[in-house]
Amino acid sequence: MLVIAVFVAIFLTPGTTNAQNKVRVLGNFSRIKHDPEHAYGYALQLWREGSRVFGLLLVYTSTPYDPPIGILEDVKFDARTRHLSFTARLTTGLMYSREYSGVPSRDRFRFKGVLRRGRVIGTLTRSDDLFPNQPPTTERIRLRWSQSMTEVMIPPPTTYGAWKTWADESLQRNGPKW
């Protein structure tokens, strides 16, 4: 019960004017299927500075370690309706076809949904910009807030600029290659 109270206090309570410039962890929301050698699914890490929401999308495609990540772009969050949308660019593997031989994929993800107590629910659309004529795939996702993974995100960087510097370092290793 204390965990839910802390989540509500940090995330669902509107920021006060004296804390507008303080970065707060909203949480890690995930749904990942594991076996001893593989992991498949999604994790969404969210932070907030004032009314600005930002974060990272992690896509587990095989190995449970160091998944591909992308920074959230075009983030829109309505605190009243709880509607959340964003795009993210990732490279989830190498593409082989008639046109490409070992070229990093150009995966583009688009999310539209809602952020509820302890859950992110919505539609995630995925396309590869290397193949613009192929139809995108769409799936309904339901990500749950993870206390243990959220604790790893604490303490947050003190400003968005500091967070962005930290995120850019992570993106150099596992971020999009385009």
N, C-alpha and C positions, 0 to 999 in steps of 0.2 A: 504494500500500500504506500509506503514511503517513496518507492521508486516512481509510482504514478504521480504522487504529489509533487515530487521534484520535477518530473517531466512537464507537468501542467504549469508549475511556477516559472520554469525557464522558457518553455516554448510557447505556451498558449496565452500567457499574459503579455499584453502589449508593452513595448519598451517605454520607459520613462524618459523625459527629456534630458536628464542628467546622465543617462546611460546610453544615449543614442549612438555614440561613437565606440562603444565597447562591443567587441565580437563575442557572441554567445554560441555555444554548441547547441544545435537543435537535435542532432542525433544521427545515428547510423541506422538506416532502414534496409533490411536485406531479406532475401530468400535465396539461399544457396543450398544445393544438394551436394553432399559429400560422399565419397567412398575413400578408401585408403590412398588412392593415387590421383583422384580427379575431383574437380569441383565445377559445378555449372550453376549459373544464376546471376543475380544482380545485387549490388549494394549501392546505396545512395547515401552519401555523407553530406549533411546540410549544416550550415552556419548562418548566423544572422548578425548584421550590424545595423542598428536602427530598424528601418523598414526593409532594408535590402537583404534578400536571401541569396545565398551562393553556395556552391559546393562542387562535388565530384561524383561522377558515375563510374562504377567499377563493374566490369563485365567478366565473369569467370567463364572461360571457354574450355578449359582442360585442367591445367595445373592449379592446385589450390594456393600457390604462392605467386606473389607479384602479378596480379591480374592487370590486363589492359585498363587504363583509366582515361577519362576525358573530363575537362572542366565544363561545368554547366554554362551555357550561353543563352542569351535571350530569356533569362529567367523572369517569369511573371508569377507573383503570388498575391492573392487577395486575402488579407487577414480576416475579412468579414465572411466571405463564402468558403474560404479554405482551398480555393482552386489554385492549382500549381501547374505550370507548364515550363518546359525548357527544351533546348536542343543540346547535343553533345557530339563532338567528333572524336572517334577512337580508331585505333588500328588493332584489330583482333586477330590478325594473321597475315599470311602471305597468299597472294592470288596467283593461280596458275590457269592459263587459258590460251587460246590462240594468240591473243593480243599481249598477254602478260606472262612473264616467267619470274616468279619470286618477288613480285611487286607488293609492297605493303598495302593492305586493304584501306579503303577510305570509308569506313563505317560512319554513318550519320544516324543518330538516334533522336527521336522526337517523342516527348512525353506530354500527355494531357491527362490530368486527373485531379485528385483531391488529397489533401494532407489532413488526416483525422487523428484523433488521439491514438498514438502508437502505431499508425499505419499510413502508408502511402499507397493509394489505389488508383489505377488508371490504365491507359492504353499506351504501350510503347511500340513505336514504329521504327523499323530498322531498314536502311537502304545502304547500298555501296555506291558512292559517287563515281567509281571506275566503270560501273555498268548502269548508266542513267536510264536505259530502256527497260531494265528489269523491274517488275513491280516490287514495291517494298513488302516486307513481312510485318504483320501487326499481331501483337499478343496482349492479352489482358494480364496485368501484373498486380500483385498484392505483396508489398514489402512490409515487414514488421520491424518495429523499433527493437534494437538489441542493446540491452544495458551494458553487456561486457564490451561490445564493439564501440559503443558511445564513450565509455570510460577511457578507451585508448585515445580518443580525440581531445581529451582534457589534459592540460589547460590549452585553450585555444590561443592562437596568435592575438596580440592586443588590438591590431587594426586590420582592415581589409588589405592594405598595402603589404603588411607583414605576412598575412595569409597567402596573398598572391605570390609573393617571393617563395614561400614554402611550397605552394602548389606547383609552381613552375619547375622547381627542382625535382619533384616527383614525376612531373610530366616528361622531363628529359629522359627518364629511364623507361617508363611504361605508357607514355602518352602517345597521341596520334603522330604518325610519321608523314603528315601532309599539312 
